[in-house]
């Protein structure tokens, strides 16, 4: 199988430099990284890709059986790394991709040497002693609305997820990204995302880890960032002076600076 074509893999930066693998979240594609990737590629080999079912990936390779769990997305990560023969790469995962990175690092520790989690959440639904930001009824309503009217749901939810109402062009960009996703694929990805519980998986993390959170985030509140940080021994928690769930778009300079600071300390 041509993994490069299947996952629409693109590579930039010095070929001999350490590798960074940037992974997008639900309803998005690698274009979400366009404001941070060029600066990173000045010093590092930057690998961008689309999960199967997203962006410019080969949609014929998608199957509900594989992508109904986060393991399917983690397998995409591992297979991209294997195809490029990456060793000890730094995996930068946005939103649900942060947890896919955790699973990938556990499955192929020779391929993933560090993690950067941007707006991570191991569980979106509140639980006893844990605040994920949503109760079960919230998520049920969200999924029912998404499945009954995906375009309408996208138009309503994308600006909430993005935040920054004073910059409506950001919410519109996320809306357009959501609307470009096949509704049937989005339905499965949404269930995989919002019904996941990866809290126990955090215990397996044994690589240097940076947790990036925003001051305000409707999807991953700061209690979640604190939880992830506490669950991963030795991790670094950085709170960006930014709002919304997509700081790589709303605050690209701050996001890039935090990643570069972390990478400098790894060397």
C-alpha positions in Angstrom: 0.0 0.0 0.0 1.2 3.5 -0.8 1.1 5.1 2.6 2.3 8.4 1.3 -0.7 8.6 -1.0 -3.1 7.1 1.4 -2.4 9.6 4.1 -1.5 12.5 1.8 1.9 12.8 3.4 4.0 15.9 2.9 7.5 16.5 4.2 9.4 19.8 4.6 12.6 20.9 6.2 16.2 19.5 6.3 16.2 15.8 5.5 18.8 15.0 8.1 17.2 17.0 10.9 15.1 15.4 13.8 11.6 14.7 12.7 8.4 16.3 13.9 5.1 14.5 13.0 2.1 16.9 13.1 -1.3 15.4 13.4 -4.7 17.1 13.2 -7.9 16.6 15.2 -11.5 15.8 14.4 -13.0 17.4 11.3 -9.7 18.9 10.2 -6.6 18.1 8.1 -3.0 19.0 7.9 -3.8 22.5 6.7 -4.5 23.3 10.4 -0.8 23.5 10.9 0.1 25.9 8.0 0.8 28.8 10.4 3.3 26.9 12.6 4.8 24.4 10.2 7.1 26.8 8.2 8.9 28.1 11.3 9.3 24.5 12.6 10.6 23.4 9.2 13.5 25.9 9.4 15.2 23.6 11.9 13.4 20.3 11.8 12.1 17.7 9.3 8.3 18.4 9.5 6.0 15.6 8.5 2.3 16.4 7.8 -0.4 14.0 6.9 -4.2 13.5 6.9 -5.8 10.6 8.7 -7.7 8.3 6.4 -11.1 9.9 5.9 -9.8 13.4 6.2 -8.5 16.1 3.9 -6.6 14.8 0.9 -6.4 11.2 2.1 -7.5 8.2 0.0 -11.1 7.9 1.2 -11.4 4.4 -0.4 -9.0 3.2 2.4 -11.4 4.2 5.1 -13.4 1.6 7.1 -15.7 2.0 10.0 -14.3 -1.1 11.7 -10.8 0.4 11.8 -11.6 4.0 12.6 -14.3 3.4 15.2 -11.6 3.3 17.9 -8.5 5.5 18.5 -6.3 2.5 17.7 -7.1 3.0 14.0 -5.8 6.5 14.1 -2.7 5.4 16.1 -2.1 2.8 13.4 -2.1 5.6 10.8 0.6 7.4 12.8 2.7 4.3 13.2 2.4 3.4 9.5 3.4 6.9 8.4 6.4 6.7 10.7 7.4 3.3 9.4 6.9 4.3 5.8 9.3 7.2 6.3 11.6 5.1 8.5 11.4 7.7 11.3 13.1 6.9 14.6 12.3 8.6 17.9 10.3 11.4 16.2 8.5 14.1 18.1 4.7 13.6 17.7 2.7 16.8 17.9 -1.0 15.9 18.2 -3.9 18.4 18.3 -7.0 17.6 20.4 -8.0 13.9 20.1 -4.8 13.3 18.2 -2.9 13.8 21.4 -4.4 10.5 22.6 -3.7 8.8 19.3 -0.1 9.8 19.9 -0.1 8.2 23.3 -1.3 4.9 21.7 1.2 5.2 18.9 4.1 5.7 21.3 3.1 2.6 23.2 2.7 0.5 20.1 6.0 1.6 18.4 8.3 3.2 21.0 11.2 3.0 18.6 9.3 5.5 16.3 8.0 8.1 18.8 10.6 9.7 21.1 8.5 12.6 22.6 5.0 14.0 22.6 3.5 17.4 22.3 -0.2 17.5 23.2 -2.1 20.5 22.0 -5.4 20.9 23.8 -5.5 17.2 24.8 -8.4 15.5 26.5 -8.4 11.8 27.6 -12.1 11.9 28.3 -14.6 14.5 27.4 -17.4 13.4 29.7 -17.4 14.2 33.4 -16.8 11.4 35.8 -16.6 11.0 39.5 -13.6 13.0 40.6 -12.9 14.1 37.0 -14.1 17.1 34.9 -13.9 16.6 31.2 -16.2 19.6 30.4 -19.3 17.8 29.3 -21.9 15.6 31.0 -23.2 12.5 29.3 -26.4 14.2 28.1 -24.4 17.0 26.5 -22.5 14.5 24.4 -25.6 12.5 23.5 -27.2 15.7 22.3 -24.1 16.7 20.4 -23.9 13.4 18.6 -27.6 13.3 17.8 -27.4 16.8 16.3 -24.3 16.0 14.3 -25.9 12.8 12.9 -29.2 14.5 12.0 -27.8 17.7 10.4 -24.1 17.6 10.0 -23.8 20.9 8.1 -26.0 22.7 10.5 -24.1 21.2 13.4 -20.8 22.3 11.9 -22.0 25.9 11.4 -23.1 26.1 15.0 -20.3 24.3 16.7 -17.2 25.3 14.8 -17.2 28.9 16.1 -17.7 27.6 19.7 -14.8 25.2 19.3 -12.6 27.9 17.8 -13.5 30.6 20.2 -12.2 34.1 19.4 -15.6 35.5 18.4 -13.9 38.9 17.6 -12.1 37.1 14.8 -15.0 35.4 13.0 -12.8 34.3 10.1 -11.2 31.7 12.3 -14.6 30.1 13.1 -15.5 30.2 9.4 -12.3 28.4 8.5 -13.1 25.6 11.0 -16.7 25.5 9.7 -15.4 25.1 6.2 -13.1 22.3 7.3 -15.9 20.5 9.1 -18.2 20.8 6.1 -15.6 19.4 3.7 -15.6 16.1 5.7 -17.8 13.3 4.5 -20.8 13.2 7.0 -20.7 9.5 7.4 -17.0 9.5 8.2 -17.5 12.5 10.5 -20.2 10.6 12.4 -17.8 7.8 13.2 -14.9 10.1 14.0 -17.1 12.1 16.3 -18.2 9.0 18.3 -14.7 7.8 18.5 -13.6 11.2 19.8 -16.3 12.2 22.2 -17.0 8.8 23.7 -13.3 7.8 24.2 -11.7 7.3 27.6 -7.9 7.3 27.4 -7.2 8.1 31.0 -5.6 4.7 31.8 -3.5 5.0 28.6 -1.7 8.1 30.0 0.0 5.7 32.5 2.0 4.2 29.6 3.7 7.4 28.6 7.4 7.1 29.2 8.7 9.8 26.8 9.3 13.6 27.4 5.9 15.3 27.0 4.7 18.8 26.6 1.1 19.6 27.4 -0.2 22.8 25.8 -3.4 24.4 26.9 -5.2 27.7 26.4 -6.5 30.1 29.0 -10.0 29.4 27.8 -11.1 26.3 25.9 -14.7 25.1 25.6 -13.6 21.6 24.6 -10.7 21.0 26.9 -10.9 23.1 30.1 -7.9 23.8 32.2 -8.8 21.1 34.6 -8.2 18.6 31.8 -4.7 20.0 31.1 -3.9 19.7 34.9 -5.1 16.1 34.9 -3.0 15.1 31.9 0.0 16.9 33.3 -0.4 15.1 36.7 -0.9 11.7 35.0 2.3 11.9 33.0 5.3 12.0 35.3 7.9 14.6 34.3 5.6 16.3 31.8 5.7 20.0 31.2 2.4 22.0 31.2 2.4 25.4 29.4 -0.7 27.6 29.4 -0.8 29.7 26.3 -2.1 33.3 26.5 -4.7 32.3 24.0 -8.4 31.3 23.8 -10.2 28.5 21.9 -9.4 25.0 21.1 -7.1 25.7 18.1 -4.1 27.8 19.2 -2.1 26.8 16.1 -4.5 29.0 14.2 -5.5 31.6 16.8 -2.1 32.0 18.4 0.5 30.5 16.0 3.5 32.5 17.3 2.9 31.5 20.9 2.3 27.9 19.9 5.4 27.7 17.8 7.5 29.3 20.5 6.3 26.8 23.2 7.1 23.8 20.9 10.5 25.2 20.0 11.4 25.8 23.7 10.4 22.2 24.4 12.5 20.9 21.5 15.5 22.8 22.5 15.4 21.2 25.9 15.3 17.8 24.3 18.6 18.3 22.5 
